[in-house]
Amino acid sequence: MAGKTYRRLVLVLGDQLDIGAGVLDGLDPNRDAVVMTEAREEATYLRQHKKRLVLFFAAMRHFAGALREKGLTVHYHRLDDEGGGDDPAETLADGAARHDAEEVHVTRPGDWRVLQALKDRFSDLTVHEDGHFLSTPQDFAELQEGRKRFIMEDFYRAMRRRTGWLMQGDGPVGGEWNFDKENRRSFGRDGPGLTPGRPTSEPDDVTREVIRMVNREFPDAPGSTDNFAEPVTRRSALAHLRDFVEHRLPCFGDYQDAIALDNPTLWHARISQALNLKLLDPREVCLAAIDAYEQGHAPINAVEGFVRQVLGWREYVRGTYWTRMPDYAGMNALEAEADLPGFYWTGETEMACLADALGQVVEEAYAHHIQRLMVMGLFAMLYGAHPYRVHEWHMEMYLDAVDWVSLPNVLGMSQHGDGGIVGTKPYAASGAYISRMSDACRECRYDPKKATGEDACPFTTLYWDFLDRHAGRFRDNRRMAMQMKNLDRKNRGEIREIRKAADTLRDKLS
């Protein structure tokens, strides 16, 4: 692209594949250009799952093609090009220098680290707010101003009022703001029965070329590219959304928190990766669900539960991220220091629930939110893994992981590393919870009722050990009152045996 002078250069990052992004408005193909880069630095600063790499690179290449079809000038740097593979900031800096660009623009990145790198290189960088989201960091800061505590439910209700979604006058449709109590059914002994399969997107020539590149350039990355079937274009992402609304949304609410072995999808949407790459817009996603309710296709507990995840939780964690970074990343309220056990990268463990959930992650770079929070996240917290290392593992292994969404969800919600900013209590539970919400314990050699002995469930052992170790911190937390009372019913001899069993377990796993 040497030799041509541009008025404006626009950097589009791998998670900014929004054809309607404001940063693209008014671009003149004769005077302005878009720069996109498959950055080796972004692919290697953590060892990332092969399917994650394929998803990002294939979606980026398809998006560059969509921009060109729109008539825009696009300079695309492939990772396997000669001299390619720079990080995005360096590529933009090089392009600006070559073309003496008058203006350099970017949409706010999804990672504080990337934004700082860009600001370090460009003193006059224009950063656009991301219109994909329904609120801005400034909106979030204004909503929480003057409040002693600002929980997700406060934010969610404010957003419902602002959008008018699922509202009837000044009150919520159905008479309740939150139908969470109706989102906790388990499958019982008969299991989930027949569940609808998820749609798949057959790789085209562009995606197959990316698959070959990933296998060639990243042979030691976790996971495999086999059976890659994720949506990498807006058209395919819309097809996946329609399939969810038609076939899985009606039962999503009832079984939102349930787990079944060898059934990774159940009634979950599996569109978070398309949302986080901006192939789907949260407005169209929520309105599609709301329309299903209004047409009598899906019940209120399913639709409200889904809207709460997108309009409430997704926007809330992003606001938390941008109003608290960079200090948030260093929080470790429980002073946890351990590394994750090696089976988090292989799925090879005798614990049936973990083997199933981790096996799915290794195979598909995906697990649904209850597996993330109440199986893999729960074990990591009880075990005492350092919260930022758990976040790094999440960034490595999941299709949908972007820093803004992963860090508050993992460090905050899952690991309670922020001490209660995102979640007002730690999501601590014994094996009894997993036994109630899944069929895993029937397939496991461990007994969820036992905390000590050869067949004691590691979750149960570590749960009581966790409560005892942190009792001083949690005694004044009213949401932990019942758990503290249950702990107090155990005599000190029982606690000593549990602590000894927990130490032995950690020594074995480390």
C-alpha atoms as one frame of an Amber mdcrd trajectory, in Angstrom:
protein
   0.000   0.000   0.000   3.021   2.259  -0.354   2.767   5.403  -2.381  -0.800
   6.487  -1.716  -1.690   9.154   0.818  -4.866   8.671   2.836  -6.938  11.158
   4.721  -8.071   8.589   7.279  -6.836   5.151   8.325  -9.204   2.985  10.358
  -7.974  -0.029  12.297 -10.518  -2.838  12.635  -9.623  -5.450  15.260 -10.541
  -9.124  15.254 -13.501  -8.683  17.612 -14.922  -5.641  15.775 -16.572  -7.276
  12.779 -19.598  -4.978  12.741 -20.525  -3.880   9.223 -22.541  -1.010  10.708
 -19.821   0.289  13.036 -19.774   4.069  13.364 -16.037   4.212  12.693 -16.780
   3.084   9.115 -19.347   5.806   8.418 -18.476   8.260   5.680 -15.335   6.511
   4.469 -14.307   7.474   0.946 -12.587   4.531  -0.822 -10.413   6.985  -2.729
  -9.234   8.893   0.334  -9.636   6.524   3.293  -8.621   2.942   4.060  -9.336
   0.178   6.558  -6.417  -1.778   8.002  -6.871  -5.293   9.394  -4.147  -7.551
  10.755  -3.922 -11.198  11.735  -1.539 -10.424  14.565   0.818 -13.179  15.650
   1.310 -11.386  18.950  -2.420 -11.624  19.692  -2.405 -15.306  18.754   0.588
 -16.230  20.907   0.624 -14.040  24.038  -1.402 -16.954  25.431  -1.473 -20.513
  24.003  -4.892 -20.405  22.361  -7.199 -23.207  21.310  -6.929 -24.012  17.623
 -10.655 -23.578  17.053 -10.477 -20.144  18.664  -7.692 -19.145  16.262  -9.663
 -20.458  13.285 -12.778 -18.581  14.402 -11.048 -15.211  14.671  -8.927 -15.434
  11.530 -11.683 -16.904   9.332 -14.228 -14.343  10.542 -11.733 -11.524   9.915
 -11.010 -12.662   6.353 -14.704 -12.944   5.552 -15.340  -9.508   7.056 -12.580
  -7.940   4.968 -14.326  -9.392   1.933 -17.647  -7.906   3.077 -16.031  -4.469
   3.435 -14.614  -4.689  -0.073 -18.019  -5.697  -1.434 -19.314  -2.525   0.227
 -16.782  -0.591  -1.853 -14.262   0.235   0.891 -10.489   0.126   0.499  -9.075
  -2.573   2.784  -5.432  -3.376   3.489  -5.416  -6.841   5.027  -2.273  -8.344
   6.571  -2.399 -12.138   6.723  -0.371 -13.857   9.386   1.311 -16.093   6.804
   2.144 -13.258   4.397   5.820 -12.497   3.930   6.650  -9.905   6.545   3.148
 -10.217   7.990   2.011 -11.060  11.465   2.851  -7.796  13.245   0.716  -6.710
  16.147  -2.187  -4.375  15.220  -0.657  -1.242  16.715   2.599  -1.705  14.797
   0.747  -2.367  11.551  -1.336   0.770  11.899   1.734   2.786  12.862   3.533
   1.514   9.766   0.537   2.308   7.535   0.162   5.795   8.954   3.873   6.502
   8.440   3.878   5.229   4.851   0.873   7.261   3.836   1.248  10.339   5.988
  -2.359   9.793   7.113  -4.085  12.880   8.454  -6.290  10.923  10.866  -6.023
   7.571  12.643  -9.236   6.012  14.010 -10.238   2.927  15.977 -13.291   1.681
  17.844 -12.649   1.149  21.552 -10.918  -2.268  21.724 -12.201  -5.092  23.884
  -8.939  -5.240  25.802  -7.466  -2.498  27.998  -3.957  -3.727  27.093  -4.567
  -3.201  23.350  -6.062   0.248  23.880  -3.006   1.326  25.848  -0.671  -0.032
  23.159  -2.491   2.033  20.532  -2.474   5.163  22.664   1.265   4.720  23.275
   1.889   4.810  19.509  -0.508   7.597  18.538  -0.794  10.787  20.524  -3.706
  11.944  18.330  -5.554   8.636  18.001  -9.348   9.047  17.713 -11.089   6.344
  19.753 -14.766   5.838  18.926 -17.226   4.425  21.431 -18.507   1.036  20.360
 -22.099   1.466  19.159 -22.565  -2.293  19.254 -23.264  -2.051  22.981 -26.407
  -0.647  24.558 -24.515   1.390  27.153 -21.175   3.158  27.343 -18.631   3.140
  30.156 -19.707   6.720  30.890 -23.354   5.593  31.138 -22.316   2.902  33.575
 -20.266   5.298  35.704 -23.177   7.749  35.868 -25.635   5.023  36.893 -23.464
   3.871  39.779 -22.431   7.364  40.907 -23.281   7.960  44.564 -24.336   4.362
  45.203 -22.657   2.412  47.973 -23.319  -0.782  46.061 -24.230  -1.253  42.407
 -25.261  -4.820  41.650 -26.291  -6.264  38.312 -29.998  -6.238  39.205 -29.900
  -2.441  39.715 -28.257  -1.967  36.340 -30.542  -4.460  34.611 -33.719  -2.726
  35.768 -32.352   0.629  34.629 -31.617  -0.853  31.200 -35.064  -2.428  30.962
 -36.623   0.961  31.645 -34.303   2.656  29.151 -35.029   0.218  26.313 -38.657
  -0.511  27.190 -37.973  -4.216  26.620 -40.350  -6.573  28.441 -42.022  -3.581
  30.061 -45.729  -2.919  30.537 -46.090   0.716  31.479 -43.756   1.359  34.393
 -43.626  -2.284  35.446 -42.153  -5.500  34.078 -44.111  -7.862  31.853 -45.230
 -10.851  33.878 -45.155  -8.920  37.154 -41.532  -9.842  37.979 -38.274  -8.232
  36.974 -36.371 -11.475  37.290 -37.555 -15.067  36.798 -34.311 -16.625  38.015
 -36.170 -18.909  40.437 -37.874 -20.455  37.412 -34.534 -21.083  35.651 -33.293
 -23.851  37.959 -35.054 -27.069  37.003 -32.960 -30.224  36.859 -33.606 -33.140
  34.523 -34.162 -35.801  37.170 -33.273 -39.455  36.772 -34.661 -39.677  33.235
 -32.229 -37.043  31.938 -33.021 -34.396  29.325 -34.458 -36.792  26.755 -34.137
 -35.836  23.123 -32.671 -32.364  22.677 -32.464 -30.365  19.447 -29.067 -30.414
  17.800 -27.252 -27.174  17.232 -26.792 -25.844  13.706 -23.421 -26.174  12.056
 -21.722 -24.031   9.426 -19.719 -26.021   6.913 -16.288 -24.415   6.327 -15.954
 -22.762   2.906 -12.745 -22.306   0.952 -11.687 -19.274   3.014 -12.203 -21.086
   6.314 -10.509 -24.252   5.089  -7.488 -22.176   4.101  -7.405 -20.710   7.624
  -7.668 -24.196   9.144  -4.612 -25.276   7.153  -2.732 -22.151   8.254  -3.553
 -22.658  11.947  -2.420 -26.283  11.835   0.776 -25.233  10.094   1.620 -22.140
  12.160   0.375 -23.318  15.586   0.926 -27.097  15.731   1.354 -27.110  19.519
  -1.731 -25.038  20.322  -4.359 -26.742  22.519  -7.281 -28.565  20.997  -7.900
 -29.472  17.379  -9.385 -27.886  14.264 -11.336 -31.082  13.500 -15.053 -30.615
  12.898 -14.905 -26.826  13.046 -18.499 -25.676  12.446 -18.791 -22.172  13.938
 -20.445 -19.215  12.188 -17.777 -16.921  10.736 -20.008 -14.618   8.672 -22.958
 -12.456   9.577 -25.210 -14.574   7.371 -24.305 -17.797   9.163 -24.509 -16.106
  12.570 -28.072 -15.006  11.809 -28.935 -18.583  10.852 -27.623 -19.801  14.216
 -29.692 -17.144  16.010 -32.862 -18.153  14.171 -32.224 -21.800  14.981 -31.895
 -21.026  18.704 -35.089 -18.973  18.835 -37.053 -21.623  16.932 -35.770 -24.809
  18.548 -34.115 -24.140  21.908 -35.355 -20.855  23.391 -38.730 -22.315  24.543
 -36.999 -24.700  26.988 -33.987 -22.493  27.722 -35.564 -20.907  30.802 -36.535
 -24.077  32.634 -33.170 -25.793  32.182 -30.822 -22.829  32.059 -28.871 -24.133
  35.080 -29.030 -27.866  34.348 -26.171 -30.101  33.225 -26.250 -33.396  31.324
 -23.213 -35.523  30.490 -22.264 -35.712  26.814 -24.733 -32.975  25.916 -22.850
 -29.672  25.645 -25.599 -27.626  23.985 -28.903 -28.674  25.610 -31.113 -25.580
  25.067 -28.358 -22.955  25.155 -27.945 -20.428  22.361 -24.248 -20.863  21.547
 -24.165 -17.454  19.862 -21.910 -15.659  22.368 -18.901 -15.968  20.066 -20.841
 -14.345  17.209 -22.005 -11.586  19.566 -18.527 -10.936  20.905 -17.036 -10.766
  17.403 -19.917  -8.349  16.551 -21.352 -10.551  13.813 -24.615 -10.269  15.740
 -26.023  -7.176  17.434 -27.457  -7.443  20.971 -30.522  -5.465  19.897 -31.539
  -7.942  17.207 -30.755 -10.859  19.500 -32.951  -9.583  22.341 -35.742  -8.415
  20.047 -35.848 -11.831  18.360 -36.382 -13.451  21.771 -38.973 -10.857  22.817
 -40.852 -11.361  19.554 -40.930 -15.112  20.285 -42.609 -14.330  23.624 -45.102
 -11.940  22.090 -45.989 -14.519  19.421 -46.565 -17.168  22.097 -43.609 -19.267
  20.961 -41.521 -19.023  24.167 -42.526 -18.490  27.823 -41.590 -15.449  29.886
 -39.081 -17.277  32.109 -37.096 -18.308  29.024 -37.199 -14.937  27.295 -36.559
 -12.842  30.409 -33.705 -15.160  31.394 -32.127 -14.769  27.972 -32.611 -10.986
  27.827 -31.141 -10.721  31.335 -27.958 -12.404  30.127 -27.547 -10.068  27.144
 -29.038  -6.724  28.221 -28.217  -7.151  31.903 -25.195  -9.292  32.566 -23.227
  -8.752  29.334 -23.520  -4.959  29.546 -22.910  -4.960  33.309 -19.607  -6.828
  33.143 -18.383  -4.553  30.349 -19.208  -1.470  32.436 -17.421  -3.006  35.399
 -14.368  -3.737  33.250 -13.961  -0.258  31.776 -14.689   1.664  34.980 -12.273
  -0.414  37.095  -9.341  -1.269  34.832  -6.405  -1.613  35.117  -6.570  -2.187
  38.895  -9.306  -4.790  38.526  -6.964  -7.290  36.851  -4.732  -7.402  39.930
  -7.463  -8.131  42.472  -7.109 -11.308  44.529  -9.345 -10.886  47.562  -9.074
 -14.528  48.656  -5.267 -14.504  48.324  -5.352 -17.577  46.092  -1.972 -18.453
  44.598  -2.105 -21.977  43.131  -1.678 -22.872  39.479  -4.550 -24.704  37.808
  -4.158 -28.496  37.742  -2.880 -29.823  34.427  -6.139 -31.603  33.647  -7.709
 -28.220  32.792  -5.925 -28.548  29.442  -6.616 -32.254  28.885  -9.880 -33.171
  30.642  -8.142 -36.215  32.127  -9.554 -36.546  35.639 -11.614 -39.114  37.546
 -14.173 -36.464  38.529 -16.974 -37.160  36.040 -18.425 -33.637  36.001 -15.026
 -32.043  35.384 -13.948 -34.671  32.851 -17.147 -34.027  30.863 -17.003 -30.215
  31.007 -13.268 -29.964  30.371 -13.475 -32.589  27.645 -16.032 -30.401  25.868
 -13.718 -27.402  26.159 -10.772 -29.344  24.738 -12.966 -30.689  21.913 -15.172
 -27.685  21.095 -13.661 -24.655  22.878 -17.086 -24.302  24.472 -19.065 -25.101
  27.615 -22.276 -23.486  28.772 -22.370 -20.939  31.578 -23.280 -23.268  34.453
 -20.454 -25.633  33.576 -18.122 -22.637  33.527 -19.338 -21.211  36.839 -20.460
 -24.182  38.913 -18.136 -26.957  37.735 -14.840 -25.695  36.302 -14.917 -22.285
  37.989 -16.156 -23.728  41.271 -13.379 -26.296  41.462 -10.728 -23.695  40.644
 -11.961 -21.394  43.426 -12.230 -24.158  46.043  -8.818 -25.459  45.005  -7.299
 -22.001  45.492  -6.168 -21.196  41.942  -4.929 -17.674  41.332  -7.906 -15.820
  39.788  -5.926 -14.145  37.007  -4.471 -17.499  35.951  -7.989 -18.885  35.725
  -8.861 -15.903  33.508  -5.843 -16.610  31.308  -6.941 -20.234  30.919 -10.416
 -19.014  29.945  -8.887 -16.659  27.362  -6.831 -19.518  25.953  -9.541 -22.124
  25.662 -12.879 -20.478  24.797 -14.210 -19.331  21.453 -16.077 -16.378  22.948
 -13.432 -15.054  25.333 -12.507 -11.372  25.000 -10.796  -9.594  27.877 -13.683
  -7.253  28.733 -16.125 -10.122  29.207 -13.784 -12.796  30.530 -12.090 -10.866
  33.322 -15.170  -9.783  35.343 -16.889 -13.118  34.717 -13.911 -15.215  35.774
 -11.926 -13.142  38.255 -15.082 -11.583  39.726 -18.125 -13.819  39.400 -16.434
 -17.223  39.240 -13.406 -16.779  41.529 -14.636 -13.972  43.838 -11.241 -12.391
  43.311 -12.756  -8.902  43.382 -14.130  -9.459  46.876 -17.765  -8.876  45.956
 -17.889  -6.195  43.254 -19.534  -8.396  40.627 -21.040 -11.087  42.853 -22.075
 -10.308  46.414 -21.048 -13.784  47.577 -18.705 -16.499  46.343 -20.449 -19.183
  44.304 -19.276 -21.929  46.648 -21.001 -25.310  46.670 -20.237 -28.934  47.486
 -20.676 -31.992  45.325 -24.312 -32.054  46.443 -25.099 -29.138  44.113 -23.604
 -30.948  41.128 -25.478 -34.121  42.087 -28.749 -32.179  42.194 -28.263 -30.323
  38.903 -26.645 -33.038  36.777 -26.341 -36.753  36.165 -22.565 -36.686  36.592
 -22.405 -38.147  40.097 -24.092 -41.360  38.940 -21.161 -41.925  36.594 -18.456
 -40.974  39.121 -16.409 -43.008  41.552 -16.662 -40.248  44.161 -19.523 -39.809
  46.641 -20.781 -36.206  46.717 -21.969 -36.666  50.324 -18.517 -37.502  51.656
 -15.775 -35.020  52.545 -13.176 -37.526  53.753 -12.177 -41.060  52.823 -11.056
 -42.779  49.642 -14.327 -42.121  47.831 -14.842 -38.564  49.129 -15.859 -36.087
  46.440 -13.047 -33.562  45.937 -15.634 -30.794  45.534 -17.116 -31.620  48.941
 -13.722 -31.886  50.625 -12.544 -28.584  49.215 -15.896 -26.884  49.876 -15.766
 -27.378  53.650 -12.072 -26.526  53.653 -12.839 -23.336  51.695 -15.559 -22.234
  54.122 -13.343 -22.878  57.128 -10.303 -21.101  55.657 -12.355 -18.014  54.798
 -14.867 -18.084  57.664 -13.657 -14.763  59.057 -14.330 -13.046  55.742 -17.764
 -14.559  55.161 -19.348 -14.448  58.632 -20.783 -10.988  58.085 -22.112 -11.777
  54.597 -25.837 -12.365  55.039 -25.963 -14.390  51.815 -23.483 -16.816  53.378
 -25.342 -17.153  56.709 -26.765 -20.619  56.022 -23.411 -21.971  54.863 -21.702
 -20.575  57.951 -24.321 -22.203  60.200 -23.741 -25.526  58.468 -19.998 -25.138
  58.975 -20.531 -24.436  62.666 -22.366 -27.746  63.045 -19.141 -29.601  62.323
 -16.861 -30.228  65.286 -13.220 -29.287  65.172 -12.162 -32.909  64.810 -14.181
 -33.175  61.577 -12.703 -29.916  60.335  -9.152 -31.095  61.060  -9.764 -34.268
  59.059 -11.248 -32.257  56.183  -8.337 -29.804  56.180  -5.896 -32.714  56.142
  -7.784 -34.363  53.242  -7.833 -31.057  51.334  -4.080 -30.564  51.776  -3.427
 -34.119  50.572  -5.664 -33.544  47.540  -3.872 -30.313  46.610  -0.467 -31.975
  46.951  -1.633 -34.764  44.658  -3.074 -32.458  42.009  -0.212 -29.966  42.014
